[in-house]
Amino acid sequence: MAWRFKVSKYKNAVGVVPRKEDWLSDIKVGSPQSCGNLIKASAAFMAFNVENRGGGSLGVMPLSSKGRFDPNHPLLHAHSDLVTDFDFSPFDDGMLATGSTDACFSLQ
């Protein structure tokens, strides 16, 4: 019996770019001294490092947000120094854990 090539079930899958109205734009993510992941999402929220003078700030927005990012959006000031890593809980979509170079971690 001859060997047969297995056809992929994704052969007709095509990526679709959403309309520009559905984009979230003008987010100033991270800084040159940032390390680790700069953006994370849960089933309800997304969080991202924000360029801020003191560091230690995160922007948190619901996933339903669209349009331009408001520079006056309230920020989460979790630490006094640069946030190096953060992640959402796999069990609670609203719980965010952050770690920083100030040798502290925080649960928000």
C-alpha positions as a Python dict, from the first residue, in 0.01 Angstrom:
ca = {
    (1, 'M'): (0, 0, 0),
    (2, 'A'): (139, 337, -100),
    (3, 'W'): (198, 616, 149),
    (4, 'R'): (-56, 896, 117),
    (5, 'F'): (-6, 1261, 202),
    (6, 'K'): (-235, 1373, 484),
    (7, 'V'): (-431, 1683, 384),
    (8, 'S'): (-451, 1957, 645),
    (9, 'K'): (-798, 2054, 761),
    (10, 'Y'): (-673, 2415, 779),
    (11, 'K'): (-574, 2440, 411),
    (12, 'N'): (-850, 2692, 337),
    (13, 'A'): (-807, 2897, 657),
    (14, 'V'): (-744, 3264, 587),
    (15, 'G'): (-662, 3539, 835),
    (16, 'V'): (-900, 3834, 829),
    (17, 'V'): (-791, 4183, 935),
    (18, 'P'): (-1069, 4354, 1135),
    (19, 'R'): (-1205, 4694, 1034),
    (20, 'K'): (-1008, 4996, 1153),
    (21, 'E'): (-1298, 5097, 1382),
    (22, 'D'): (-1244, 4774, 1578),
    (23, 'W'): (-872, 4840, 1642),
    (24, 'L'): (-726, 4971, 1966),
    (25, 'S'): (-457, 5222, 1873),
    (26, 'D'): (-206, 5471, 2019),
    (27, 'I'): (-100, 5256, 2313),
    (28, 'K'): (251, 5344, 2427),
    (29, 'V'): (356, 4998, 2546),
    (30, 'G'): (672, 4950, 2748),
    (31, 'S'): (1002, 5132, 2745),
    (32, 'P'): (1359, 5045, 2641),
    (33, 'Q'): (1445, 4917, 2990),
    (34, 'S'): (1131, 4698, 3013),
    (35, 'C'): (1184, 4325, 3018),
    (36, 'G'): (949, 4032, 3003),
    (37, 'N'): (604, 4040, 2851),
    (38, 'L'): (462, 4380, 2765),
    (39, 'I'): (98, 4282, 2712),
    (40, 'K'): (-126, 4008, 2858),
    (41, 'A'): (-497, 3929, 2833),
    (42, 'S'): (-758, 3731, 3023),
    (43, 'A'): (-1108, 3646, 2905),
    (44, 'A'): (-1231, 3990, 3020),
    (45, 'F'): (-935, 4233, 3042),
    (46, 'M'): (-603, 4319, 2885),
    (47, 'A'): (-308, 4469, 3071),
    (48, 'F'): (3, 4634, 2934),
    (49, 'N'): (314, 4816, 3055),
    (50, 'V'): (285, 5192, 3018),
    (51, 'E'): (569, 5437, 2966),
    (52, 'N'): (563, 5635, 3287),
    (53, 'R'): (823, 5849, 3463),
    (54, 'G'): (838, 5643, 3781),
    (55, 'G'): (774, 5303, 3628),
    (56, 'G'): (559, 5045, 3801),
    (57, 'S'): (244, 5141, 3611),
    (58, 'L'): (10, 4922, 3410),
    (59, 'G'): (-283, 5008, 3191),
    (60, 'V'): (-581, 4774, 3231),
    (61, 'M'): (-873, 4786, 2987),
    (62, 'P'): (-1172, 4565, 2909),
    (63, 'L'): (-1139, 4359, 2591),
    (64, 'S'): (-1445, 4535, 2448),
    (65, 'S'): (-1250, 4865, 2418),
    (66, 'K'): (-1211, 5007, 2068),
    (67, 'G'): (-1064, 5317, 1908),
    (68, 'R'): (-780, 5537, 2031),
    (69, 'F'): (-627, 5486, 2372),
    (70, 'D'): (-698, 5784, 2597),
    (71, 'P'): (-368, 5914, 2744),
    (72, 'N'): (-563, 6020, 3055),
    (73, 'H'): (-686, 5664, 3112),
    (74, 'P'): (-648, 5572, 3482),
    (75, 'L'): (-339, 5360, 3546),
    (76, 'L'): (-270, 5088, 3798),
    (77, 'H'): (31, 5201, 4004),
    (78, 'A'): (130, 4865, 4150),
    (79, 'H'): (499, 4924, 4230),
    (80, 'S'): (754, 5196, 4293),
    (81, 'D'): (998, 5049, 4039),
    (82, 'L'): (980, 4890, 3694),
    (83, 'V'): (723, 4608, 3653),
    (84, 'T'): (914, 4311, 3512),
    (85, 'D'): (636, 4055, 3481),
    (86, 'F'): (260, 4030, 3521),
    (87, 'D'): (-11, 3778, 3444),
    (88, 'F'): (-381, 3716, 3497),
    (89, 'S'): (-506, 3432, 3712),
    (90, 'P'): (-631, 3132, 3512),
    (91, 'F'): (-919, 3095, 3761),
    (92, 'D'): (-1030, 3460, 3807),
    (93, 'D'): (-1032, 3686, 3500),
    (94, 'G'): (-1013, 3999, 3715),
    (95, 'M'): (-712, 3903, 3930),
    (96, 'L'): (-376, 4036, 3812),
    (97, 'A'): (-42, 3936, 3967),
    (98, 'T'): (256, 4167, 3917),
    (99, 'G'): (626, 4143, 3999),
    (100, 'S'): (880, 4423, 4004),
    (101, 'T'): (1248, 4507, 4041),
    (102, 'D'): (1166, 4654, 4383),
    (103, 'A'): (1163, 4290, 4511),
    (104, 'C'): (786, 4286, 4570),
    (105, 'F'): (490, 4118, 4410),
    (106, 'S'): (133, 4235, 4416),
    (107, 'L'): (-212, 4086, 4358),
    (108, 'Q'): (-465, 4330, 4217),
}
